[in-house]
Amino acid sequence: MPSHLTDIATLAPVGPVIAEGRVFDAVARRDLAGTLDEIADALGITYAELRAAIDELVGIGWVSLDLRSDTLTLSLPEDARVAS
């Protein structure tokens, strides 16, 4: 029998801080590439939450964004790669 908490978690938005954390944690492990929908699905967040997280993380310089054709690539900035 599934937990009622699992059902609530799939229905409720995760919020901006959690979405930003999921994006940053994933990018810290490896570059993320795909469409916005694909990346959002992989991270368990909505399209809108992903867009807001990308805007914030790119704006403060924690994540780099490269857009080519239909593919979006999120990665750590070059100076962060050297430090790690």
N, C-alpha and C positions, 0 to 999 in steps of 0.2 A: 504494500500500500504506500503510495507516494506521500511525502510529507506535505502538509498544507503550506509550509514555508517555501517550498520549491515553487508551488503555484503562484504565490504572491510575488516572488522574485522575478518570475518570467513576465508578469503583467505590469509591474511598476517600473517607471523609468529609474535608471541608476543614479542620475544626478551628475553634475558637471565634474566634481572632484574625482569621483570614482571612474568616470569615463576617461578623464585625463590620465589617471593612474594606470588604467588598463592599456591605453595607447603608449604611454611612456615605458611601462614595463615590457611590453611587446617589442618596442623599438630598441630598447636597451639590449635585448637578446639577439635580435637580428633585424635587418631591414624588412619592412612590410611593403608588399606590392600587390596591386589589384585595383578593382573599382571601389568606390566608396561603399557600395552595398556589400561587396565581398569582405572587405576589411571589417566593417561594422558587424556583420554576421559572425565572423571569426572571433571577434572580441566580445560578443554578447551584448552589444550596445546598439542603439538605433542610429540611423543615418544622421539625424539632427544632432544627436549627442556626439557622434564622431566629428561632424563638421565643426561644432563648437570647441571640442577638445583640440582639433588640429589648429584652429584659429588661435587659441590661447597658447599652445605649446610652441608653435612657429613664431608667434608674436614675442614670446619671451626668450626665444633662441635655444630652446631645449631640443627641438626636433627640426630637421630640414625636410623640405617638401620639394619633390620633383614631379612635374606633371607632363607626361608624354602621351599623346593620343588619348586612349581611354584608360591608360594605366597610371595610377598614382603610386609614388614610392615615398615612403616615410623612412627616415634614417636619423641617426645621431649626427649632429654637426661635426665637421672635420676635426675641430679642436677637441671635442669630447672623445673622439676615437683615439687620438694621440695620447691623451691623458690616461686612458684605460689600457 
